[in-house]
Amino acid sequence: MASFSLGPGLHLPEHKFANGTRVLLSRIDPLKEEPSHRSFELDLPSHTSDSSGWRLDLTQSDYVFELMRKSIDSFASDVQDQEDAGIFLPPPVPGRYANQREREYILDGTHLRNILLRSFEPSEGLQAHTALQEPDDVDYVERNVLEHGYLPEHISSSPSKSLPTAGFRVEDEKSSPGFAALDGNNGVFSDNMLIHSWATRYSNPNPVVIEGDPEFKELDRMNESQKRAMAMMIGQKISLIQGVSTFLVDFIFPSNHAKQPPGTGKTLTIISTVKLLKIIFRVPQPLLVCTYTNVAVDNLVEGLAKAGLKPLRAASTAGAGKSINSADPSRANLNQWTLEYQLQHHPRYPEYLELEKRAKKITDDIKELHGKIRKLAEAKGKILSQREVEMRNRMLDDVAQKGRALGAVKKKSYGLEQEITREIVNNADVICTTCITSASAALNIVDFPVVFLDEASMSTEPASLIPLMKGSRHLALIGDHKQLPPVITSPEAQSKGLAISLFERLTLEGVVPSTMLNTQYRMHPAISHFPSLEFYNSSLLDGTADTFGNVTSRLMPPNISPTLLPPSILANGLTDLREKLADGEVRTSTRPSVIFLDHSGTESAKSKSRVNWSEAHIVASVVEDLLLKNDNLRGQDIGIIAPYVAQISLLTKLFNTDPKYRQRFNAVLGEHRAMQLTNIEIKTVDGFEGREKEVIIFSTVRNNSGGYIGFLADRRRLNVGLTRAKRGLFVVGSMNTLQQGKSARSSDGVARVGKGAESWRRYMEYVVDQGLVLKLHPGTEALANVLYGNINNVNGVLTPSSSLPIAASLRS
């Protein structure tokens, strides 16, 4: 064991080694010295210094990289050959391992190899993928690209479309049993006539309903496109679900919701499909549902549990001695569905703990014996008497004996842990995890023939392959190419196609059957109107209003002070309308769901980021007003999106640690109500992908005379930012800057205006045309009322000019 320091009394910074972290130990330069990959142990006297010096380098973990590389290498494995050989390895030979039970294969590879590889474009060498659409393409893909059946002619119609095998053995199309089955793209459930009949009928518009068809509440609430998507996910070997409304939902069904639940997008489609397979049709195959983010996994687990299913939430830290403590109190109820929790509450877990306790006791005994042996050698200068030699030999024998005992205990402990884990996994209806953690050791005890991959458009192709390489033979990918793509920081990797997800590539190739989810149930129609026009060519339908145009009551815009309302709204008057319909009372409101707050506060640079103090104060005032005017609105119902880290840091400070704002919030809201502020989420656009909130405040930050908006010009991020809110969306920014919309200055000094900037221009035109703009310019009563109206009311101050100078005091 070697301990390194920077010098006498100077210690190296703390570092927690992650799985896959590489440590480079060298004399001068690890790039020039002969590398040696091995573990080593240095037995040096305490505090001994080596005057020649050592160099210690730590690299980033390559754990994920190795997983992705292994998944690609697994294409060379033939799963059918593995299964034909039998599920067991040969029996152990007599002798040392005579008592060892037969060991099962862990399948390596996928039955879908042919369809995943066969549709590559021909190439002399490496083939760079092309995107389905450029990021700033304002047009939406033609419907026949996103919605079609299985089209094998896209592969076979042209003799030039053959696979560059790159060393992989790919069977001839006519002789391969894989392609024989692929002709109809029949899925793994095709032998079940009940499933086959249902999937065949419901894959068509206006399906024929027969007696005995499955019925359950989630299915009854689904629209036609969702049922068609379910049929494709179940009936097709591989399918694509184009989630035009791929919005995650709370999946809570209050009893007073007589019509649609609070969201029937992709999440309900996935949950209902799993319920149909496991509870209605009772299929025996293990189901694996993977997503890109842990938040999305948690949402799925919550929805599956509420639907009466038994999900199992697997994490990368799986192990009988570990547990997950969710930082989000609202997620605490999900802990019971984690593998760690169920391991710890298994009837045989105390037996496992006892074995671990025994192992620790033996380990401590061995360490103690080693210490005595080392002390004996040091005391005598390694010259021992006969009696001391005998004593040392007895201790060495004892160490060897205890070592054998430790091995036996650890083997028994590991076997018991695997047995418990297998029982828990087999008892679950569905396993939920991220793509990366699907390769965790805890899940090596089972293969996954059926995989549903959510958020597939956000995951790189190598990462998407990880959950497929455990014997998959049935796959559905769900995503939206119009929202955030995989995050690739390397320009070289991006130029060579790593930013093209498996979902997008298969969509572009047009072979895999595809269908669309075209109805959103998250947002108030006023919020979804512009995104539908701008990003989806008006193909995004609203399921949040009835045939009379009345919006469901759960999406009523939040109450706000008149000082936050645009003049055109005030001029028309504010009313809440109640209309008696045949099926009950519907309440509507003239309060707007979208408001743009236009201000003149300039941005400033901070640590290679951008910050806007004036805008932060406006955001704080909006949040204060929302909590003041809406008793049922909690901090966790509000989200703040800011594109710059410096702005996020400033807003986090204002809401959590700033003493002046704390004093103000306590005065306006009361100490108890002000406690809600700490539950407000403040993140980047990427941090809110797949998320939703009752109210979103979008702080755009940029305000400069040149009209530069930086990476605000990304259309996909604008799409995400404008579609996270359910009831209310407040966009805070400078109309002048956003209308100019220059993304950057090129080498010739000419400012570029991209398609994303043009989207911002059209959004500015939209909010102006709709009368949704409130101008907050310096010195105006409107700005003073927004910033200080509520605190002035508390203090009994009537004039804005004598209000508390929050901005000035904070800057100082």
HELIX and SHEET records of a PDB file:
HELIX    1   1 TYR A   63  ASP A   73  1                                  11    
HELIX    2   2 SER A   74  ALA A   76  5                                   3    
HELIX    3   3 VAL A   79  ASP A   84  1                                   6    
HELIX    4   4 ARG A  113  ARG A  118  1                                   6    
HELIX    5   5 ARG A  143  LEU A  146  1                                   4    
HELIX    6   6 GLU A  153  SER A  156  1                                   4    
HELIX    7   7 PRO A  177  LEU A  182  1                                   6    
HELIX    8   8 MET A  193  TYR A  202  1                                  10    
HELIX    9   9 LYS A  217  ASP A  220  1                                   4    
HELIX   10  10 GLU A  224  GLY A  235  1                                  12    
HELIX   11  11 LYS A  266  LYS A  275  1                                  10    
HELIX   12  12 LEU A  276  ILE A  280  3                                   5    
HELIX   13  13 ASN A  294  LYS A  306  1                                  13    
HELIX   14  14 PRO A  329  TRP A  337  5                                   9    
HELIX   15  15 LEU A  339  GLN A  344  1                                   6    
HELIX   16  16 TYR A  349  ALA A  379  1                                  31    
HELIX   17  17 GLN A  386  ASN A  427  1                                  42    
HELIX   18  18 THR A  437  ALA A  439  5                                   3    
HELIX   19  19 ALA A  441  LEU A  443  5                                   3    
HELIX   20  20 ALA A  456  MET A  458  5                                   3    
HELIX   21  21 GLU A  461  LEU A  465  1                                   5    
HELIX   22  22 ILE A  466  LEU A  468  5                                   3    
HELIX   23  23 PRO A  491  SER A  495  1                                   5    
HELIX   24  24 LEU A  502  GLU A  509  1                                   8    
HELIX   25  25 PRO A  525  PHE A  535  1                                  11    
HELIX   26  26 SER A  553  LEU A  555  5                                   3    
HELIX   27  27 PRO A  562  LEU A  564  5                                   3    
HELIX   28  28 PRO A  567  ASN A  572  1                                   6    
HELIX   29  29 TRP A  613  LYS A  629  1                                  17    
HELIX   30  30 GLY A  635  ASP A  637  5                                   3    
HELIX   31  31 VAL A  645  ASN A  656  1                                  12    
HELIX   32  32 PRO A  659  LEU A  669  1                                  11    
HELIX   33  33 GLU A  671  ALA A  674  1                                   4    
HELIX   34  34 MET A  675  ASN A  679  5                                   5    
HELIX   35  35 ASP A  686  PHE A  688  5                                   3    
HELIX   36  36 GLY A  710  ALA A  713  5                                   4    
HELIX   37  37 ARG A  715  LEU A  722  1                                   8    
HELIX   38  38 MET A  735  GLN A  740  1                                   6    
HELIX   39  39 LYS A  755  ASP A  769  1                                  15    
HELIX   40  40 GLU A  781  ASN A  795  1                                  15    
HELIX   41  41 PRO A  800  SER A  802  5                                   3    
HELIX   42  42 ILE A  806  ARG A  811  1                                   6    
SHEET    1   A 2 SER A   5  GLY A   7  0                                        
SHEET    2   A 2 LEU A  10  HIS A  11 -1                                        
SHEET    1   B 2 VAL A  23  SER A  26  0                                        
SHEET    2   B 2 ARG A  55  LEU A  58 -1                                        
SHEET    1   C 2 GLY A 109  THR A 110  0                                        
SHEET    2   C 2 LYS A 470  SER A 472  1                                        
SHEET    1   D 7 PRO A 311  ARG A 313  0                                        
SHEET    2   D 7 VAL A 430  THR A 434  1                                        
SHEET    3   D 7 LEU A 287  THR A 291  1                                        
SHEET    4   D 7 VAL A 450  LEU A 453  1                                        
SHEET    5   D 7 HIS A 474  GLY A 479  1                                        
SHEET    6   D 7 ILE A 238  GLY A 243  1                                        
SHEET    7   D 7 SER A 514  LEU A 517  1                                        
SHEET    1   E 2 THR A 519  GLN A 520  0                                        
SHEET    2   E 2 LEU A 541  ASP A 542  1                                        
SHEET    1   F 2 ASP A 576  LEU A 581  0                                        
SHEET    2   F 2 GLY A 584  SER A 589 -1                                        
SHEET    1   G 6 GLU A 681  LYS A 683  0                                        
SHEET    2   G 6 ILE A 638  ILE A 641  1                                        
SHEET    3   G 6 LYS A 693  SER A 699  1                                        
SHEET    4   G 6 ALA A 725  GLY A 733  1                                        
SHEET    5   G 6 VAL A 594  HIS A 599  1                                        
SHEET    6   G 6 VAL A 773  LEU A 776  1                                        
SHEET    1   H 2 SER A 604  LYS A 606  0                                        
SHEET    2   H 2 SER A 609  VAL A 611 -1                                        
SHEET    1   I 2 ALA A 744  ARG A 745  0                                        
SHEET    2   I 2 ALA A 751  ARG A 752 -1                                        
END                                                                             
